[in-house]
């Protein structure tokens, strides 16, 4: 998922610092906010996603999105 874009931007920065030159971000669902953030900090990185949802909620989750993937996977609340 690409929600705020902060983690994706940090990961891209680390990859580039370690020599990566051809990076593509692939996810199932994104939010317009995250797409804009990644494009603004790393315009050379392509984004491939199945869906772009319109917004984030107050917790930074994609709405409607998929819910918290970690909570779903580990059965936590």
KELO-454200 format. One record per residue: residue number from 1; x, y, z of N, C-alpha, C in turn; residue in three letters. Coordinates in pm, 1 decimal. Layout:
! KELO-454200
(NUM; (X; Y; Z); (X; Y; Z); (X; Y; Z); ALA)
...
***
This chain:
! KELO-454200
(1; (83.8; -118.3; 0.0); (0.0; 0.0; 0.0); (88.0; 124.3; 0.0); UNK)
(2; (38.6; 227.1; -64.5); (106.5; 356.3; -67.5); (9.4; 458.1; -9.3); UNK)
(3; (24.9; 486.5; 119.6); (-69.0; 576.4; 189.2); (-13.6; 718.6; 191.8); UNK)
(4; (65.0; 752.5; 293.4); (121.0; 888.2; 302.3); (238.4; 907.7; 207.3); UNK)
(5; (306.1; 799.8; 174.7); (424.0; 806.9; 89.3); (553.0; 820.7; 166.5); UNK)
(6; (545.1; 842.8; 296.3); (666.9; 865.0; 375.5); (759.1; 743.1; 376.9); UNK)
(7; (705.2; 625.3; 400.7); (788.8; 504.0; 403.5); (846.9; 474.6; 266.3); UNK)
(8; (766.4; 492.8; 162.5); (814.2; 468.8; 26.6); (927.4; 564.1; -8.9); UNK)
(9; (914.9; 689.7; 30.3); (1020.0; 787.8; 2.8); (1148.3; 753.5; 76.8); UNK)
(10; (1135.5; 712.8; 201.9); (1253.9; 675.9; 280.1); (1321.8; 553.7; 219.8); UNK)
(11; (1241.4; 454.3; 179.8); (1297.2; 333.8; 117.9); (1368.1; 368.5; -12.4); UNK)
(12; (1307.3; 454.5; -93.5); (1368.1; 494.8; -219.9); (1500.3; 568.0; -196.4); UNK)
(13; (1503.1; 654.0; -96.9); (1626.7; 726.3; -64.6); (1736.6; 628.0; -25.6); UNK)
(14; (1703.7; 531.5; 59.4); (1803.1; 431.2; 100.9); (1851.7; 347.7; -16.9); UNK)
(15; (1759.7; 307.6; -103.3); (1800.3; 230.0; -220.7); (1895.9; 309.7; -308.7); UNK)
(16; (1863.7; 435.3; -332.6); (1948.9; 519.1; -415.6); (2085.2; 542.3; -351.2); UNK)
(17; (2087.0; 562.6; -218.7); (2214.2; 581.1; -148.1); (2302.3; 457.4; -157.8); UNK)
(18; (2241.2; 343.6; -181.1); (2316.5; 219.0; -191.7); (2333.8; 173.0; -336.0); UNK)
(19; (2313.3; 264.6; -431.1); (2348.6; 238.5; -569.2); (2236.2; 200.3; -664.0); UNK)
(20; (2114.2; 186.3; -616.1); (2004.3; 152.2; -706.9); (1976.7; 268.8; -800.7); UNK)
(21; (1957.4; 237.7; -926.7); (1931.8; 345.3; -1022.6); (1801.4; 327.1; -1099.2); UNK)
(22; (1750.4; 205.8; -1104.7); (1623.6; 180.8; -1173.1); (1526.3; 122.0; -1072.0); UNK)
(23; (1436.5; 205.3; -1020.2); (1343.7; 165.0; -914.4); (1201.2; 182.7; -965.4); UNK)
(24; (1116.5; 85.8; -933.9); (974.7; 95.7; -964.7); (898.1; 57.8; -838.5); UNK)
(25; (796.5; 135.9; -801.8); (714.7; 108.6; -683.5); (587.6; 38.0; -728.2); UNK)
(26; (564.6; -82.4; -675.9); (448.6; -162.3; -712.9); (366.4; -190.1; -587.8); UNK)
(27; (235.2; -162.8; -593.9); (147.6; -186.6; -480.3); (8.0; -224.1; -527.9); UNK)
(28; (-74.0; -270.3; -435.8); (-211.6; -307.7; -468.4); (-302.3; -185.5; -466.3); UNK)
(29; (-288.2; -103.6; -362.7); (-373.1; 14.7; -351.2); (-289.0; 133.3; -305.3); UNK)
(30; (-321.7; 250.5; -358.4); (-251.3; 373.3; -323.6); (-354.0; 481.3; -292.2); UNK)
(31; (-305.0; 587.9; -233.6); (-386.5; 706.3; -207.6); (-323.0; 821.6; -285.2); UNK)
(32; (-404.8; 913.5; -331.9); (-353.0; 1026.6; -408.4); (-242.5; 1100.4; -332.5); UNK)
(33; (-256.3; 1110.9; -201.4); (-154.9; 1178.7; -118.7); (-19.2; 1110.5; -131.4); UNK)
(34; (-17.6; 979.3; -122.3); (107.7; 904.2; -132.2); (169.8; 912.5; -270.0); UNK)
(35; (86.2; 906.8; -372.5); (135.5; 918.3; -509.4); (201.6; 1055.2; -528.9); UNK)
(36; (136.6; 1160.5; -481.7); (192.1; 1295.2; -493.6); (323.4; 1308.9; -417.0); UNK)
(37; (328.8; 1251.2; -296.4); (450.2; 1259.2; -213.8); (567.0; 1188.7; -281.9); UNK)
(38; (544.5; 1065.6; -328.1); (652.1; 990.8; -392.9); (694.9; 1060.4; -521.9); UNK)
(39; (598.6; 1108.1; -599.9); (633.5; 1179.5; -724.1); (710.7; 1307.1; -697.7); UNK)
(40; (678.8; 1377.7; -588.6); (748.0; 1504.2; -561.9); (892.0; 1481.6; -515.9); UNK)
(41; (916.2; 1377.6; -436.6); (1051.7; 1353.0; -385.6); (1135.9; 1266.7; -478.8); UNK)
(42; (1069.5; 1180.8; -556.4); (1141.4; 1088.9; -645.2); (1068.5; 1079.5; -779.1); UNK)
(43; (1072.4; 1185.5; -859.2); (997.9; 1185.7; -985.6); (1046.0; 1081.7; -1086.2); UNK)
(44; (1162.6; 1023.9; -1062.5); (1217.4; 923.2; -1153.1); (1165.9; 782.4; -1124.7); UNK)
(45; (1086.6; 764.6; -1018.7); (1035.9; 633.0; -982.1); (893.5; 616.2; -1034.3); UNK)
(46; (873.8; 511.5; -1114.0); (740.6; 480.6; -1163.9); (657.7; 413.0; -1055.5); UNK)
(47; (527.4; 435.0; -1060.4); (434.9; 373.9; -964.1); (335.9; 288.9; -1041.4); UNK)
(48; (323.5; 161.1; -1000.3); (226.4; 69.7; -1058.2); (132.6; 28.2; -945.8); UNK)
(49; (2.6; 52.7; -963.2); (-95.5; 18.5; -860.1); (-224.9; -27.5; -925.8); UNK)
(50; (-300.5; -109.9; -854.3); (-428.8; -157.6; -905.4); (-538.7; -54.5; -884.9); UNK)
(51; (-525.9; 28.2; -780.5); (-630.7; 125.5; -749.3); (-572.3; 245.3; -676.7); UNK)
(52; (-634.8; 360.6; -698.5); (-598.6; 481.2; -623.8); (-724.5; 528.2; -551.9); UNK)
(53; (-721.5; 518.4; -418.9); (-833.2; 564.7; -337.5); (-815.0; 713.3; -307.5); UNK)
(54; (-925.3; 782.6; -276.8); (-921.5; 928.9; -273.9); (-854.7; 995.1; -153.8); UNK)
(55; (-852.8; 931.0; -36.8); (-807.2; 1007.5; 79.9); (-752.5; 918.2; 190.4); UNK)
(56; (-693.9; 985.3; 289.7); (-647.0; 921.3; 412.4); (-737.1; 964.3; 526.8); UNK)
(57; (-752.1; 877.4; 627.5); (-826.9; 919.8; 746.2); (-731.5; 985.2; 845.2); UNK)
(58; (-780.3; 1019.4; 963.8); (-699.3; 1089.6; 1063.9); (-581.5; 1006.9; 1114.8); UNK)
(59; (-583.4; 874.2; 1092.7); (-473.2; 787.9; 1133.3); (-374.2; 763.0; 1020.3); UNK)
(60; (-401.3; 820.5; 904.4); (-313.5; 800.7; 789.7); (-342.4; 673.2; 712.9); UNK)
(61; (-460.4; 614.1; 734.1); (-499.9; 494.3; 660.8); (-573.9; 534.4; 534.1); UNK)
(62; (-555.1; 456.0; 429.6); (-624.0; 479.7; 304.2); (-773.2; 452.6; 322.3); UNK)
(63; (-857.0; 545.0; 269.2); (-1002.1; 530.6; 278.0); (-1057.7; 520.9; 136.6); UNK)
(64; (-1136.1; 416.4; 101.4); (-1175.1; 306.6; 187.0); (-1063.2; 206.6; 212.7); UNK)
(65; (-970.8; 187.5; 120.0); (-852.3; 105.9; 144.4); (-880.8; -38.5; 179.1); UNK)
(66; (-781.2; -101.8; 240.6); (-788.5; -243.4; 277.1); (-788.8; -263.5; 427.6); UNK)
(67; (-786.4; -156.0; 504.7); (-767.7; -168.7; 648.8); (-619.5; -182.8; 678.7); UNK)
(68; (-585.8; -206.1; 800.9); (-446.1; -221.6; 840.4); (-398.4; -361.6; 805.2); UNK)
(69; (-307.0; -371.6; 711.6); (-259.4; -502.2; 664.7); (-196.1; -582.3; 778.6); UNK)
(70; (-121.8; -516.4; 867.9); (-60.6; -586.7; 980.7); (-165.3; -643.7; 1073.9); UNK)
(71; (-268.5; -565.3; 1104.0); (-377.3; -614.5; 1188.5); (-446.9; -733.2; 1124.4); UNK)
(72; (-469.7; -726.5; 995.8); (-535.6; -838.1; 926.8); (-447.7; -963.3; 930.9); UNK)
(73; (-319.9; -947.9; 906.1); (-228.3; -1061.5; 899.0); (-209.2; -1125.0; 1035.7); UNK)
(74; (-188.3; -1041.3; 1139.9); (-157.4; -1094.9; 1272.5); (-279.5; -1104.8; 1363.4); UNK)
(75; (-397.3; -1062.4; 1317.6); (-519.3; -1073.5; 1396.4); (-521.5; -981.1; 1516.8); UNK)
(76; (-454.9; -865.8; 1507.4); (-452.7; -769.1; 1617.4); (-549.9; -656.7; 1589.0); UNK)
(77; (-576.2; -576.7; 1691.0); (-670.5; -465.2; 1672.1); (-598.4; -334.1; 1661.9); UNK)
***
